[in-house]
Each structure stands twice: as structure tokens, then as C-alpha cells.
Amino acid sequence: MSARKMFKQNQGVTSSPKSRLLGFATLLGLVTLFVFAFFLTDPDVRLHPTTGEEIGQFDAVRLLYLHVPMAIIGPYLAPLVGAVASVGYLIKRTPWWDVTANAAIEVGTIFCGLVLVQGSIWGRPVWNTWWEWGDVRIMTTLILFLMLLGYLALRRIVADEHKQARRSAIVALVAAINLPIINRSVEWWESRTLHQKSTLSELKIEDLTFFTLMMGIVVFLMLFTWLVLHRFRLGWLEKESLEQEALTAIAERRAEATTNEEETS
């Protein structure tokens, strides 16, 4: 079924039975994740091998159950989806790809901003600083966030529809170049980051901690999917509305021209 027919059947509503079911499951998952993250899992407390002093992230580790899933989506998945959709538009030149890219990047921008804010909150008790300008992962993520904001700003500029989509697609592809740099920054510049290497890939977490983190990733992927789905449908409705307004304006101009010709004759 085409997107146009789907919206006609739904009478412009951005939700559907399946999306409402996904939304309910996402809400239930977020509540469950909150309970596990902030009540059922243990704080990160370890003993120093030499002094025997208690060390670790303590209760601040609970923020990572939210931070890591959002970091997977904001600086990685969303811009990647936007870049793939942008390639699709440059090849196919169809609006479906353009609306998809815009939806993914708009939602991803929110996640990316939250990653920076939440990382700052987590860093204060763990690193004893709100922000570290010399940290390469923080700075490369900030650069990506600014590029995503630039993408959204470009889409607000009034221009020819196809020119706007093409320029936006190019910006999305340029922003995607930053993704592997963010990912490998802690490996390439070990001495210029406070971030540790991936504990997930090295399986340094286990038991309830691992389960809660995996649940967080799944729940936030569901949330991302739900948000992008609704943003896509809203974007398509906006596109349909603009097309209808253009057709109405053309019809009014033609009717006005016809009336003037009749009056003249």
C-alpha cells in the first residue's frame, strides 16, 4: 500500500493500531527499565587492590543504562539511517527517501543532544567535571550534533523542494563521515579522552547489569522506531498539505484568469 493511500485511509492521523501497540510496549519497557536501572541493579562499588578503599562509579553507574542506549541511537544509528535514506533519495529522487532521512535525523538530533547533557551529568561525580573540552569523543559528538542542527536548519530554508532535498542529503552524508571517527576516537587518541574503551565488546559486564543494559538498548530502539514512524507520517502529511495548497492556488489563479477573460470579452 502506498503512503498516499495509507494516509487517506487514516484521514491524516499519524497513528495506527500497530504503532499504538508499539507505543504501549515502549512505554511499558521504559517503566520496566527504570525499575531495573534505579532500584534492582547494584551500584558500582569495588575495592582498591592495594588500599582496600571503596572505588567505582557508585550510583552514577545507573545513568549508563540510559546513556549507552541513547549513545547508540543518537550519534550512530539515526545519522546512519539518515545517510542511507539520503543516498536513496539521490539515486531514486523520490520523496519517500527524503521524508525518511528528515524523520531519522530530527529524532536523532534530540537523542544526540540528550547524550551530551546526560554524559555531562554522569561525568560530574565520576570524572569530577561537567565537561572536558580536550576529550575527543565528547568533541566529535558535539561536532556531529552541530552538523545535525545544521541539517535541520537547512530544511527550514524556503527553496525548491528538490533542491532542498538534494542539499540536505549532501549534508547528511557529510555528517555521516564523523560516525567512524566518534566510534574509534578512544582507540586512535587514547591519551586525549577520559572515556574508556568499550566494556560491552569485551564483555566486562555480566549478570543483572548486562541484562539491564541489553533491555535498555532494546527499549530505546523501540522508542526510536516509534518516534521516527510518527515523524515520517507527520512529514508526509506536511508534504501532502503543501501540495494541496499549491494545487488550490493554481486552481484559484486559473479561475481568476477565466473570470477576467469573460469580463473583458
C-alpha positions in Angstrom: 0.0 0.0 0.0 1.4 3.4 -0.9 2.0 6.1 1.7 -0.6 8.3 0.0 -3.4 5.7 0.2 -2.4 4.9 3.8 -2.9 8.5 4.9 -6.2 8.8 3.1 -7.5 5.7 4.9 -6.2 7.1 8.3 -7.7 10.5 7.5 -4.4 12.3 8.3 -3.9 10.5 11.6 -0.2 9.6 12.3 -1.0 6.6 14.5 -2.3 3.2 13.6 -3.2 0.1 15.6 0.3 -1.3 15.2 2.0 1.9 16.1 -0.2 2.3 19.1 0.7 -1.2 20.2 4.4 -0.4 19.7 3.9 2.8 21.7 2.3 0.9 24.6 5.1 -1.7 24.5 7.7 1.0 24.5 6.1 2.8 27.5 5.9 -0.5 29.4 9.5 -1.2 28.5 10.6 2.3 29.7 8.9 1.8 33.1 10.5 -1.6 33.5 13.9 -0.3 32.6 13.5 2.5 35.1 12.7 0.0 37.8 15.7 -2.3 36.9 18.2 0.6 36.5 17.4 2.6 39.6 16.1 0.0 42.0 17.1 -3.6 41.2 20.6 -3.3 40.0 23.5 -2.8 42.4 25.7 0.3 42.4 29.2 0.0 41.0 31.4 -0.5 44.2 34.8 -2.1 44.1 37.7 -2.4 46.4 41.0 -0.9 45.5 43.5 -3.8 45.1 46.2 -2.0 47.2 44.5 0.2 49.7 41.2 -1.7 50.1 39.3 1.6 49.7 35.9 1.5 48.0 36.1 2.8 44.5 33.8 2.8 41.4 31.0 4.8 39.9 28.7 4.1 42.8 25.1 5.1 42.0 26.2 7.2 39.0 26.5 3.9 37.0 22.7 3.7 36.8 22.7 6.6 34.3 24.7 4.4 31.9 21.6 2.2 31.4 20.1 5.2 29.7 23.2 6.8 28.3 24.6 3.8 26.4 21.4 3.0 24.5 20.9 6.7 23.7 24.5 6.9 22.5 24.0 4.0 20.2 21.0 5.7 18.6 21.9 9.5 18.7 25.5 9.6 17.4 25.3 6.3 15.4 22.0 4.7 14.3 20.0 7.8 13.5 22.6 9.6 11.4 23.3 6.3 9.6 19.7 5.8 8.7 19.5 9.4 7.6 22.6 8.9 5.4 21.3 5.7 3.8 17.9 7.4 3.1 19.8 10.3 1.6 21.7 8.0 -0.7 18.3 6.5 -1.6 17.0 10.0 -2.5 20.0 10.9 -4.6 19.5 7.7 -6.6 15.7 7.4 -6.8 14.7 11.1 -6.4 11.5 10.1 -4.7 10.1 12.0 -1.6 9.8 8.8 0.5 13.5 8.7 1.0 13.7 12.4 1.7 11.0 12.3 4.3 12.6 9.2 5.9 16.0 10.9 6.1 14.5 14.0 7.7 12.5 11.9 10.3 15.5 9.9 11.3 17.9 12.9 11.7 15.3 15.0 13.5 14.8 12.3 16.1 18.5 11.5 16.2 19.3 15.1 16.9 17.2 15.0 20.1 18.9 11.8 21.2 22.4 13.2 20.4 21.7 16.3 22.5 20.4 14.2 25.3 23.6 12.1 25.2 25.7 15.2 25.6 23.6 16.5 28.5 23.3 13.2 30.3 27.0 12.5 29.8 27.8 15.8 31.4 25.6 14.9 34.4 27.3 11.5 34.7 30.8 13.0 34.3 30.4 15.3 37.3 30.6 12.6 40.0 32.7 10.2 38.1 35.3 12.5 36.4 34.8 15.4 38.7 34.0 17.7 35.8 30.9 18.6 33.9 32.6 19.0 30.6 36.1 18.3 29.2 37.0 20.3 26.0 40.0 18.1 25.4 38.1 14.8 25.3 38.0 13.7 21.6 34.8 11.6 22.0 32.9 14.5 23.5 34.1 16.9 20.9 33.5 14.7 17.9 30.0 14.0 19.2 29.4 17.8 19.7 30.5 18.4 16.1 28.1 15.8 14.9 25.3 17.4 17.0 26.0 20.8 15.4 26.0 19.2 11.9 22.7 17.6 12.6 21.3 21.0 13.8 22.7 22.5 10.5 20.8 19.8 8.6 17.5 20.8 10.3 18.2 24.5 9.8 18.8 23.9 6.1 15.4 22.2 5.8 13.7 25.3 7.2 15.1 27.4 4.3 12.4 28.1 1.7 13.6 26.7 -1.6 12.7 24.5 -4.4 11.6 21.1 -3.0 14.1 19.0 -5.0 17.0 21.4 -4.4 16.3 21.5 -0.7 16.1 17.7 -0.5 19.4 17.3 -2.5 21.3 19.8 -0.4 20.0 18.2 2.8 21.1 14.8 1.5 24.6 16.0 0.9 24.8 17.5 4.4 23.6 14.2 5.9 26.3 12.3 4.0 29.0 14.7 5.2 27.8 14.3 8.8 27.9 10.5 8.5 31.7 10.8 7.9 32.0 11.7 11.5 30.4 8.4 12.7 33.5 6.1 12.5 35.6 8.9 14.0 33.4 9.1 17.0 33.5 5.3 17.4 37.2 4.9 17.1 38.3 8.1 18.8 39.1 6.3 22.1 41.3 3.9 20.2 43.0 6.5 18.0 43.6 9.1 20.7 43.8 7.2 23.9 45.8 9.9 25.7 43.2 12.6 24.8 40.0 11.1 26.2 38.5 10.4 29.6 36.3 7.7 28.0 37.3 4.1 28.5 37.3 1.5 25.7 34.1 -0.5 25.2 33.4 -2.7 28.1 30.4 -4.2 26.2 32.5 -5.6 23.4 35.0 -7.0 25.9 32.1 -8.5 28.0 33.3 -6.9 31.2 29.7 -6.6 32.4 27.6 -9.6 33.4 24.5 -10.9 35.2 21.8 -8.3 36.0 23.9 -5.4 34.8 24.3 -7.0 31.4 20.6 -7.9 31.3 19.5 -4.3 32.2 21.8 -2.8 29.6 20.6 -5.1 26.9 17.0 -4.3 27.9 17.8 -0.6 27.7 19.1 -1.0 24.2 16.0 -2.9 23.0 13.6 -0.4 24.7 15.3 2.7 23.2 15.4 1.1 19.8 11.7 0.6 20.1 11.3 4.2 21.2 13.4 5.4 18.2 11.3 3.3 15.8 8.1 4.7 17.2 9.3 8.3 17.1 10.6 8.0 13.5 7.5 6.3 12.4 5.3 9.1 13.7 7.7 11.8 12.4 7.7 10.2 9.0 3.9 10.2 8.9 3.7 13.8 10.0 6.3 14.8 7.4 4.3 13.1 4.7 1.2 14.9 5.8 3.0 18.2 5.7 4.2 17.4 2.2 0.6 16.4 1.1 -0.7 19.6 2.6 1.8 21.8 0.7 1.0 20.0 -2.5 -2.8 20.5 -1.9 -2.2 24.2 -1.1 -0.2 24.6 -4.4 -3.0 22.9 -6.4 -5.6 25.1 -4.7 -3.6 28.2 -5.5 -3.2 27.2 -9.1 -6.9 26.4 -9.4 -7.8 29.8 -7.9 -5.5 31.6 -10.3 -7.0 29.8 -13.3 -10.5 30.6 -12.2 -9.5 34.2 -11.7 -7.9 34.3 -15.2 -11.0 32.8 -16.7 -13.3 35.3 -15.0 -11.1 38.2 -16.2 -11.2 36.9 -19.7 -15.0 36.7 -19.6 -15.4 40.2 -18.2 -13.0 41.5 -20.9 -14.9 39.8 -23.7 
